[in-house]
Amino acid sequence: MISVEQFHCILSELDVNYFTGVPDSTFKDWISYLDDNNDKITNRIAANEGAAVAHCAGYHLATGKVGVVYLQNSGLGNCINPLTSLADPAVYGIPMVLMIGWRGEPGKTDEPQHKKMGEIMLQLLDSIDVPYSILDSDNVACELKKATKEALKNNRPYALIVKKGLFQKYDKFSVKVNNFIVKREDVIKVLVESINSSDMILSTTGFTSRELFEVSKNSGRGHENNFYNVGSMGHVGSIALEVSLQHQDRNVYVLDGDGALIMHMGGLTTIAHYSPDNLTHIVFDNAAYESTGGQTTVSYTSNLEGIMMNSGYDFVTRVDTVTGFQKALDKCNQSLSGIVMCIDQYSRGDLGRPTDTPQVTKERFMNNNYPTSR
């Protein structure tokens, strides 16, 4: 293992001081260190991993230096277009270092949404001609030097693969306090208690789906009308749009997060264009990537409700109390609606994960809502 301070010291000696990307739990301690020291380290918060590649390209064009794009390998798909049509030597030839967290590593236990990318990540890098090295605590200095040297020499990206356990724990990280006291799970309980059992709920990846699963199990609602979107971060709104358009006699609720919404914010314009009046889009905003350690998103300087309204939603409001949420909920279901719910960074330490496989979730949801004629 290596300390985050030592790791950054090596990068500084290589004149690498620009970082951008989307946090990953595989190296959350290092990302927390960057977040904690953003007064002296440039850490550009990117909307998604593809945008991070573009940020890094812009940095190189302006300085001639190599920057670092950090990401979980699940986000590698978001990078393919800019890696092949922007950074590739056959196009502009932009040097950069990709630090990729290896989720779903073959032979290791992980969540099902990481299995496929974990299996094919190295092949995918080979197929787009991005050279790579796998980091371990014995070769960090050597491989960081090699990566930056090769990237600059060949004008191309170079990837460093990070396995879980590379970094020592960073205990100094101070989570940014957002001054909100409402817990997301309490709001989910209010939602489940307020709507009809036949109404459908689609929830984003991370703690939101985990909390909805437990609340639904314990409340008697069950899971038949819930879709837990455990992967494909940022896309649950687009899934819900199609469900709401095919079931216009049912109310459909989307449980989203600020980081997820920002990641693929363009989906809001499509949702608003088709404007289903049975869709309510609830965004839990804690200004953080909570599941990777609490690193900040850009939502604290963004007007998410204004963005939703200007995209074409009919009614959107921001609330910061459970009572305010209930009142806002009562105004929904008559037109395309949105609620930006300000919440604390909190989830229970004993919070479980959905015990059903994604295939079971899919079949149950479809059998209940698209019955036996299949």
C-alpha positions as a Markdown table, in Angstrom:
| # | Residue | x | y | z |
|---|---|---|---|---|
| 1 | Met | 0.0 | 0.0 | 0.0 |
| 2 | Ile | 1.0 | 3.6 | -0.5 |
| 3 | Ser | -0.1 | 6.8 | 1.2 |
| 4 | Val | -2.0 | 9.4 | -0.8 |
| 5 | Glu | 0.6 | 12.0 | 0.3 |
| 6 | Gln | 3.5 | 9.9 | -1.1 |
| 7 | Phe | 1.5 | 9.2 | -4.3 |
| 8 | His | 0.9 | 12.9 | -4.9 |
| 9 | Cys | 4.5 | 13.7 | -4.1 |
| 10 | Ile | 5.6 | 11.4 | -6.9 |
| 11 | Leu | 3.2 | 13.1 | -9.3 |
| 12 | Ser | 4.4 | 16.5 | -8.3 |
| 13 | Glu | 8.0 | 15.5 | -8.9 |
| 14 | Leu | 6.9 | 14.6 | -12.5 |
| 15 | Asp | 5.2 | 18.0 | -12.8 |
| 16 | Val | 1.8 | 16.4 | -12.9 |
| 17 | Asn | -0.6 | 18.7 | -11.0 |
| 18 | Tyr | -3.9 | 18.7 | -13.0 |
| 19 | Phe | -6.6 | 16.2 | -12.2 |
| 20 | Thr | -10.1 | 15.7 | -13.5 |
| 21 | Gly | -12.7 | 13.0 | -13.5 |
| 22 | Val | -15.5 | 11.2 | -11.6 |
| 23 | Pro | -14.7 | 9.6 | -8.2 |
| 24 | Asp | -14.4 | 5.9 | -7.8 |
| 25 | Ser | -14.5 | 4.0 | -4.5 |
| 26 | Thr | -11.4 | 1.9 | -5.6 |
| 27 | Phe | -9.2 | 4.9 | -4.9 |
| 28 | Lys | -11.6 | 7.1 | -2.9 |
| 29 | Asp | -8.8 | 8.0 | -0.4 |
| 30 | Trp | -6.7 | 9.6 | -3.1 |
| 31 | Ile | -9.7 | 11.5 | -4.5 |
| 32 | Ser | -10.6 | 12.6 | -1.1 |
| 33 | Tyr | -7.0 | 13.9 | -0.7 |
| 34 | Leu | -7.4 | 15.9 | -4.0 |
| 35 | Asp | -10.7 | 17.3 | -2.8 |
| 36 | Asp | -9.2 | 18.3 | 0.5 |
| 37 | Asn | -6.3 | 20.1 | -1.1 |
| 38 | Asn | -8.1 | 21.9 | -4.0 |
| 39 | Asp | -6.6 | 25.2 | -2.9 |
| 40 | Lys | -3.2 | 24.0 | -4.1 |
| 41 | Ile | -4.1 | 21.2 | -6.5 |
| 42 | Thr | -6.2 | 21.6 | -9.6 |
| 43 | Asn | -9.0 | 19.1 | -9.4 |
| 44 | Arg | -11.5 | 19.8 | -12.1 |
| 45 | Ile | -14.9 | 18.3 | -11.2 |
| 46 | Ala | -16.2 | 16.8 | -14.4 |
| 47 | Ala | -19.8 | 16.1 | -15.3 |
| 48 | Asn | -18.8 | 12.6 | -16.7 |
| 49 | Glu | -15.8 | 10.7 | -17.7 |
| 50 | Gly | -15.9 | 11.7 | -21.4 |
| 51 | Ala | -16.0 | 15.4 | -20.4 |
| 52 | Ala | -13.0 | 14.7 | -18.2 |
| 53 | Val | -11.0 | 13.6 | -21.2 |
| 54 | Ala | -12.0 | 16.8 | -23.0 |
| 55 | His | -11.0 | 18.9 | -19.9 |
| 56 | Cys | -7.6 | 17.2 | -19.9 |
| 57 | Ala | -7.2 | 17.8 | -23.6 |
| 58 | Gly | -8.0 | 21.5 | -23.1 |
| 59 | Tyr | -5.4 | 21.6 | -20.3 |
| 60 | His | -2.7 | 20.1 | -22.6 |
| 61 | Leu | -3.6 | 22.5 | -25.4 |
| 62 | Ala | -3.2 | 25.5 | -23.0 |
| 63 | Thr | -0.1 | 24.3 | -21.2 |
| 64 | Gly | 1.7 | 21.5 | -23.1 |
| 65 | Lys | 1.5 | 19.4 | -19.9 |
| 66 | Val | 0.1 | 16.0 | -19.1 |
| 67 | Gly | -3.0 | 15.8 | -16.9 |
| 68 | Val | -4.7 | 12.9 | -15.2 |
| 69 | Val | -8.2 | 11.6 | -15.8 |
| 70 | Tyr | -9.5 | 9.5 | -13.0 |
| 71 | Leu | -12.5 | 7.2 | -13.4 |
| 72 | Gln | -14.0 | 3.9 | -12.4 |
| 73 | Asn | -13.9 | 1.4 | -15.3 |
| 74 | Ser | -17.7 | 1.5 | -15.6 |
| 75 | Gly | -17.1 | 5.0 | -16.9 |
| 76 | Leu | -14.7 | 3.9 | -19.6 |
| 77 | Gly | -17.6 | 3.7 | -22.1 |
| 78 | Asn | -18.2 | 7.4 | -21.6 |
| 79 | Cys | -14.6 | 8.0 | -22.7 |
| 80 | Ile | -14.5 | 5.9 | -25.9 |
| 81 | Asn | -15.7 | 8.7 | -28.2 |
| 82 | Pro | -13.2 | 11.4 | -27.0 |
| 83 | Leu | -10.4 | 8.9 | -26.6 |
| 84 | Thr | -10.8 | 7.7 | -30.2 |
| 85 | Ser | -11.9 | 10.9 | -32.0 |
| 86 | Leu | -10.0 | 13.5 | -29.9 |
| 87 | Ala | -7.0 | 12.2 | -28.0 |
| 88 | Asp | -6.0 | 9.4 | -30.4 |
| 89 | Pro | -2.7 | 10.0 | -32.3 |
| 90 | Ala | -4.5 | 9.7 | -35.6 |
| 91 | Val | -6.5 | 12.8 | -34.7 |
| 92 | Tyr | -5.0 | 15.4 | -32.3 |
| 93 | Gly | -2.7 | 13.2 | -30.4 |
| 94 | Ile | -3.4 | 14.4 | -26.8 |
| 95 | Pro | -1.2 | 13.0 | -24.1 |
| 96 | Met | -2.8 | 12.2 | -20.8 |
| 97 | Val | -2.8 | 9.6 | -18.0 |
| 98 | Leu | -5.9 | 7.7 | -17.3 |
| 99 | Met | -6.2 | 6.3 | -13.7 |
| 100 | Ile | -8.9 | 3.6 | -13.9 |
| 101 | Gly | -10.3 | 1.8 | -10.9 |
| 102 | Trp | -10.7 | -1.9 | -11.7 |
| 103 | Arg | -14.2 | -2.9 | -10.5 |
| 104 | Gly | -15.4 | -6.4 | -11.4 |
| 105 | Glu | -11.8 | -7.7 | -11.5 |
| 106 | Pro | -12.0 | -11.4 | -12.6 |
| 107 | Gly | -11.8 | -13.7 | -9.6 |
| 108 | Lys | -12.9 | -11.0 | -7.2 |
| 109 | Thr | -16.4 | -10.6 | -5.6 |
| 110 | Asp | -18.2 | -7.5 | -6.8 |
| 111 | Glu | -21.6 | -6.2 | -7.8 |
| 112 | Pro | -23.2 | -7.6 | -11.0 |
| 113 | Gln | -23.1 | -4.3 | -12.8 |
| 114 | His | -19.3 | -4.4 | -12.8 |
| 115 | Lys | -18.9 | -7.9 | -14.0 |
| 116 | Lys | -18.8 | -7.3 | -17.8 |
| 117 | Met | -16.6 | -4.2 | -17.8 |
| 118 | Gly | -14.3 | -5.9 | -15.3 |
| 119 | Glu | -13.8 | -8.8 | -17.7 |
| 120 | Ile | -13.3 | -6.8 | -20.9 |
| 121 | Met | -11.5 | -3.6 | -19.7 |
| 122 | Leu | -8.0 | -4.7 | -20.7 |
| 123 | Gln | -9.3 | -6.0 | -24.1 |
| 124 | Leu | -11.1 | -2.7 | -24.6 |
| 125 | Leu | -8.0 | -0.7 | -24.0 |
| 126 | Asp | -6.1 | -2.9 | -26.4 |
| 127 | Ser | -8.8 | -2.5 | -29.0 |
| 128 | Ile | -8.6 | 1.3 | -28.9 |
| 129 | Asp | -4.8 | 1.2 | -28.8 |
| 130 | Val | -4.4 | 2.7 | -25.3 |
| 131 | Pro | -1.3 | 1.2 | -23.6 |
| 132 | Tyr | -1.6 | 0.4 | -19.9 |
| 133 | Ser | 0.1 | -0.8 | -16.8 |
| 134 | Ile | -1.3 | -2.3 | -13.6 |
| 135 | Leu | -0.2 | -0.5 | -10.5 |
| 136 | Asp | 0.9 | -2.1 | -7.3 |
| 137 | Ser | 2.6 | -0.6 | -4.3 |
| 138 | Asp | 6.0 | -1.9 | -5.5 |
| 139 | Asn | 6.0 | -0.2 | -8.9 |
| 140 | Val | 4.1 | 3.0 | -8.4 |
| 141 | Ala | 7.0 | 5.4 | -8.9 |
| 142 | Cys | 8.3 | 3.5 | -11.9 |
| 143 | Glu | 4.9 | 3.2 | -13.6 |
| 144 | Leu | 3.9 | 6.8 | -13.0 |
| 145 | Lys | 7.1 | 8.0 | -14.6 |
| 146 | Lys | 6.7 | 5.6 | -17.4 |
| 147 | Ala | 3.1 | 6.6 | -18.0 |
| 148 | Thr | 3.8 | 10.4 | -18.2 |
| 149 | Lys | 6.9 | 9.8 | -20.3 |
| 150 | Glu | 5.2 | 7.5 | -22.8 |
| 151 | Ala | 2.1 | 9.8 | -23.0 |
| 152 | Leu | 4.3 | 12.8 | -23.9 |
| 153 | Lys | 6.6 | 10.9 | -26.2 |
| 154 | Asn | 3.9 | 9.3 | -28.2 |
| 155 | Asn | 1.2 | 12.0 | -27.9 |
| 156 | Arg | -1.4 | 9.6 | -26.7 |
| 157 | Pro | -3.3 | 8.5 | -23.5 |
| 158 | Tyr | -1.7 | 6.0 | -21.2 |
| 159 | Ala | -3.7 | 4.1 | -18.7 |
| 160 | Leu | -2.8 | 3.0 | -15.1 |
| 161 | Ile | -5.1 | 0.3 | -13.7 |
| 162 | Val | -5.7 | 0.6 | -10.0 |
| 163 | Lys | -6.9 | -2.4 | -7.9 |
| 164 | Lys | -8.7 | -2.1 | -4.6 |
| 165 | Gly | -6.3 | -1.7 | -1.7 |
| 166 | Leu | -3.5 | 0.2 | -3.4 |
| 167 | Phe | -3.9 | 3.3 | -1.2 |
| 168 | Gln | -3.6 | 3.6 | 2.6 |
| 169 | Lys | -6.6 | 5.0 | 4.4 |
| 170 | Tyr | -6.8 | 8.8 | 4.3 |
| 171 | Asp | -8.3 | 9.9 | 7.6 |
| 172 | Lys | -8.0 | 13.6 | 7.3 |
| 173 | Phe | -10.7 | 14.1 | 4.7 |
| 174 | Ser | -13.3 | 16.6 | 5.9 |
| 175 | Val | -16.6 | 16.1 | 4.2 |
| 176 | Lys | -18.1 | 19.4 | 3.1 |
| 177 | Val | -21.0 | 20.2 | 5.3 |
| 178 | Asn | -24.1 | 21.2 | 3.3 |
| 179 | Asn | -26.2 | 22.4 | 6.3 |
| 180 | Phe | -29.2 | 20.2 | 5.4 |
| 181 | Ile | -30.6 | 17.8 | 8.0 |
| 182 | Val | -33.2 | 15.7 | 6.1 |
| 183 | Lys | -32.2 | 12.1 | 5.5 |
| 184 | Arg | -32.9 | 10.6 | 2.1 |
| 185 | Glu | -34.3 | 7.4 | 3.6 |
| 186 | Asp | -36.9 | 9.4 | 5.5 |
| 187 | Val | -38.0 | 11.1 | 2.3 |
| 188 | Ile | -38.3 | 7.8 | 0.5 |
| 189 | Lys | -40.5 | 6.5 | 3.4 |
| 190 | Val | -42.8 | 9.5 | 2.9 |
| 191 | Leu | -43.0 | 8.9 | -0.8 |
| 192 | Val | -43.8 | 5.2 | -0.4 |
| 193 | Glu | -46.5 | 5.9 | 2.2 |
| 194 | Ser | -48.0 | 8.7 | 0.1 |
| 195 | Ile | -48.4 | 7.0 | -3.3 |
| 196 | Asn | -50.6 | 4.2 | -4.6 |
| 197 | Ser | -49.1 | 0.7 | -4.5 |
| 198 | Ser | -49.7 | 0.5 | -8.3 |
| 199 | Asp | -47.5 | 3.6 | -8.9 |
| 200 | Met | -44.1 | 2.9 | -10.3 |
| 201 | Ile | -40.7 | 4.0 | -8.9 |
| 202 | Leu | -37.4 | 3.9 | -10.7 |
| 203 | Ser | -34.3 | 4.6 | -8.7 |
| 204 | Thr | -30.8 | 5.6 | -9.5 |
| 205 | Thr | -27.7 | 3.6 | -8.7 |
| 206 | Gly | -26.0 | 3.7 | -5.2 |
| 207 | Phe | -27.6 | 4.3 | -1.8 |
| 208 | Thr | -30.9 | 5.5 | -3.3 |
| 209 | Ser | -31.8 | 2.1 | -4.7 |
| 210 | Arg | -30.5 | 0.4 | -1.6 |
| 211 | Glu | -32.7 | 2.5 | 0.6 |
| 212 | Leu | -35.8 | 2.2 | -1.6 |
| 213 | Phe | -35.3 | -1.6 | -1.6 |
| 214 | Glu | -35.3 | -1.7 | 2.2 |
| 215 | Val | -38.1 | 0.8 | 2.7 |
| 216 | Ser | -40.3 | -1.1 | 0.2 |
| 217 | Lys | -39.6 | -4.4 | 1.9 |
| 218 | Asn | -40.3 | -3.1 | 5.3 |
| 219 | Ser | -43.4 | -1.1 | 4.4 |
| 220 | Gly | -45.3 | -3.8 | 2.7 |
| 221 | Arg | -45.2 | -2.1 | -0.7 |
| 222 | Gly | -43.1 | -4.9 | -2.1 |
| 223 | His | -40.9 | -4.6 | -5.2 |
| 224 | Glu | -43.2 | -5.4 | -8.1 |
| 225 | Asn | -43.5 | -1.8 | -9.2 |
| 226 | Asn | -39.9 | -0.8 | -8.4 |
| 227 | Phe | -37.0 | -0.8 | -10.8 |
| 228 | Tyr | -33.7 | -0.6 | -9.1 |
| 229 | Asn | -31.2 | 0.8 | -11.7 |
| 230 | Val | -28.0 | -0.5 | -10.1 |
| 231 | Gly | -25.7 | 0.5 | -13.0 |
| 232 | Ser | -25.7 | 3.0 | -16.0 |
| 233 | Met | -25.3 | 6.0 | -13.8 |
| 234 | Gly | -27.2 | 9.1 | -15.0 |
| 235 | His | -29.7 | 7.2 | -17.2 |
| 236 | Val | -32.6 | 6.4 | -15.0 |
| 237 | Gly | -34.6 | 9.4 | -16.1 |
| 238 | Ser | -34.5 | 8.2 | -19.7 |
| 239 | Ile | -35.6 | 4.7 | -18.7 |
| 240 | Ala | -38.5 | 6.2 | -16.7 |
| 241 | Leu | -39.5 | 8.4 | -19.6 |
| 242 | Glu | -40.3 | 5.4 | -21.8 |
| 243 | Val | -42.1 | 3.6 | -18.9 |
| 244 | Ser | -44.2 | 6.6 | -18.2 |
| 245 | Leu | -45.2 | 7.0 | -21.9 |
| 246 | Gln | -46.2 | 3.4 | -22.2 |
| 247 | His | -48.2 | 3.5 | -18.9 |
| 248 | Gln | -50.0 | 6.8 | -19.0 |
| 249 | Asp | -52.7 | 5.6 | -16.6 |
| 250 | Arg | -50.1 | 5.1 | -13.9 |
| 251 | Asn | -48.0 | 7.6 | -12.0 |
| 252 | Val | -44.2 | 7.1 | -12.4 |
| 253 | Tyr | -41.6 | 8.5 | -10.0 |
| 254 | Val | -37.9 | 8.8 | -10.7 |
| 255 | Leu | -35.5 | 8.9 | -7.7 |
| 256 | Asp | -32.3 | 10.6 | -9.0 |
| 257 | Gly | -29.1 | 12.1 | -7.5 |
| 258 | Asp | -27.4 | 15.4 | -8.2 |
| 259 | Gly | -24.2 | 13.7 | -9.5 |
| 260 | Ala | -26.2 | 11.3 | -11.6 |
| 261 | Leu | -28.4 | 14.0 | -13.0 |
| 262 | Ile | -25.4 | 16.2 | -13.9 |
| 263 | Met | -23.6 | 13.2 | -15.6 |
| 264 | His | -26.1 | 13.0 | -18.4 |
| 265 | Met | -28.1 | 16.2 | -18.0 |
| 266 | Gly | -29.0 | 16.4 | -21.7 |
| 267 | Gly | -31.6 | 13.7 | -21.0 |
| 268 | Leu | -33.7 | 16.4 | -19.3 |
| 269 | Thr | -34.5 | 18.1 | -22.6 |
| 270 | Thr | -35.7 | 14.8 | -24.1 |
| 271 | Ile | -37.9 | 14.1 | -21.1 |
| 272 | Ala | -39.3 | 17.6 | -21.3 |
| 273 | His | -39.9 | 17.4 | -25.1 |
| 274 | Tyr | -42.2 | 14.4 | -24.7 |
| 275 | Ser | -43.5 | 15.8 | -21.4 |
| 276 | Pro | -45.4 | 12.9 | -19.9 |
| 277 | Asp | -47.9 | 14.4 | -17.3 |
| 278 | Asn | -47.6 | 11.3 | -15.1 |
| 279 | Leu | -43.9 | 11.6 | -14.5 |
| 280 | Thr | -42.4 | 13.1 | -11.3 |
| 281 | His | -38.6 | 13.5 | -11.2 |
| 282 | Ile | -37.2 | 13.7 | -7.7 |
| 283 | Val | -33.6 | 14.7 | -7.4 |
| 284 | Phe | -31.8 | 14.1 | -4.1 |
| 285 | Asp | -29.2 | 16.8 | -3.8 |
| 286 | Asn | -26.5 | 16.6 | -1.2 |
| 287 | Ala | -23.8 | 18.2 | -3.4 |
| 288 | Ala | -21.7 | 15.1 | -3.1 |
| 289 | Tyr | -20.7 | 11.7 | -4.6 |
| 290 | Glu | -21.7 | 10.1 | -1.4 |
| 291 | Ser | -21.1 | 6.4 | -2.2 |
| 292 | Thr | -17.4 | 7.1 | -3.1 |
| 293 | Gly | -16.6 | 9.0 | 0.1 |
| 294 | Gly | -18.4 | 12.4 | -0.1 |
| 295 | Gln | -16.4 | 14.2 | -2.7 |
| 296 | Thr | -18.1 | 17.3 | -4.0 |
| 297 | Thr | -20.2 | 17.7 | -7.1 |
| 298 | Val | -20.9 | 21.0 | -8.8 |
| 299 | Ser | -24.5 | 21.1 | -7.7 |
| 300 | Tyr | -23.8 | 23.6 | -4.9 |
| 301 | Thr | -23.2 | 26.2 | -7.6 |
| 302 | Ser | -25.9 | 25.0 | -9.9 |
| 303 | Asn | -29.6 | 25.8 | -10.1 |
| 304 | Leu | -30.9 | 22.3 | -10.8 |
| 305 | Glu | -34.5 | 23.3 | -10.5 |
| 306 | Gly | -34.0 | 26.2 | -12.9 |
| 307 | Ile | -32.2 | 23.9 | -15.3 |
| 308 | Met | -35.2 | 21.5 | -15.2 |
| 309 | Met | -37.7 | 24.3 | -15.7 |
| 310 | Asn | -35.7 | 25.8 | -18.6 |
| 311 | Ser | -35.5 | 22.3 | -20.1 |
| 312 | Gly | -39.3 | 22.4 | -20.3 |
| 313 | Tyr | -40.6 | 20.8 | -17.1 |
| 314 | Asp | -44.0 | 22.2 | -16.1 |
| 315 | Phe | -43.5 | 22.4 | -12.4 |
| 316 | Val | -40.3 | 22.2 | -10.4 |
| 317 | Thr | -39.5 | 23.2 | -6.8 |
| 318 | Arg | -36.6 | 23.0 | -4.4 |
| 319 | Val | -37.4 | 21.9 | -0.8 |
| 320 | Asp | -35.3 | 21.2 | 2.3 |
| 321 | Thr | -37.8 | 19.7 | 4.8 |
| 322 | Val | -39.9 | 16.6 | 4.9 |
| 323 | Thr | -43.0 | 18.8 | 5.2 |
| 324 | Gly | -42.0 | 20.8 | 2.2 |
| 325 | Phe | -41.5 | 17.5 | 0.2 |
| 326 | Gln | -45.0 | 16.3 | 1.1 |
| 327 | Lys | -46.5 | 19.6 | 0.0 |
| 328 | Ala | -44.6 | 19.5 | -3.2 |
| 329 | Leu | -45.6 | 15.9 | -3.9 |
| 330 | Asp | -49.2 | 16.9 | -3.6 |
| 331 | Lys | -48.8 | 19.3 | -6.5 |
| 332 | Cys | -47.3 | 16.7 | -8.8 |
| 333 | Asn | -49.0 | 14.2 | -11.1 |
| 334 | Gln | -50.9 | 16.8 | -13.1 |
| 335 | Ser | -48.0 | 17.6 | -15.4 |
| 336 | Leu | -44.4 | 16.8 | -15.9 |
| 337 | Ser | -43.0 | 17.7 | -12.4 |
| 338 | Gly | -39.7 | 17.8 | -10.5 |
| 339 | Ile | -38.7 | 18.1 | -6.9 |
| 340 | Val | -35.1 | 19.0 | -5.9 |
| 341 | Met | -34.9 | 17.6 | -2.4 |
| 342 | Cys | -31.9 | 19.0 | -0.4 |
| 343 | Ile | -30.6 | 16.2 | 1.9 |
| 344 | Asp | -27.8 | 15.5 | 4.3 |
| 345 | Gln | -24.9 | 13.3 | 3.4 |
| 346 | Tyr | -26.0 | 10.2 | 5.3 |
| 347 | Ser | -26.9 | 6.6 | 5.0 |
| 348 | Arg | -27.2 | 4.0 | 7.7 |
| 349 | Gly | -24.0 | 1.9 | 8.4 |
| 350 | Asp | -26.1 | -1.2 | 8.3 |
| 351 | Leu | -27.8 | -0.4 | 5.0 |
| 352 | Gly | -28.0 | -3.6 | 2.9 |
| 353 | Arg | -28.0 | -4.1 | -0.8 |
| 354 | Pro | -30.9 | -5.4 | -2.9 |
| 355 | Thr | -30.9 | -9.1 | -2.4 |
| 356 | Asp | -32.3 | -9.8 | -5.8 |
| 357 | Thr | -30.3 | -10.1 | -9.0 |
| 358 | Pro | -30.8 | -7.5 | -11.7 |
| 359 | Gln | -32.4 | -10.3 | -13.8 |
| 360 | Val | -35.0 | -11.0 | -11.1 |
| 361 | Thr | -35.7 | -7.2 | -10.7 |
| 362 | Lys | -36.3 | -6.9 | -14.5 |
| 363 | Glu | -38.5 | -10.0 | -14.8 |
| 364 | Arg | -40.6 | -9.1 | -11.7 |
| 365 | Phe | -41.1 | -5.5 | -13.0 |
| 366 | Met | -42.1 | -6.6 | -16.5 |
| 367 | Asn | -44.3 | -9.5 | -15.3 |
| 368 | Asn | -46.3 | -7.0 | -13.2 |
| 369 | Asn | -46.4 | -4.3 | -15.7 |
| 370 | Tyr | -46.2 | -6.0 | -19.1 |
| 371 | Pro | -47.9 | -9.3 | -18.3 |
| 372 | Thr | -48.2 | -12.8 | -19.7 |
| 373 | Ser | -48.9 | -11.8 | -23.3 |
| 374 | Arg | -45.1 | -11.8 | -23.6 |
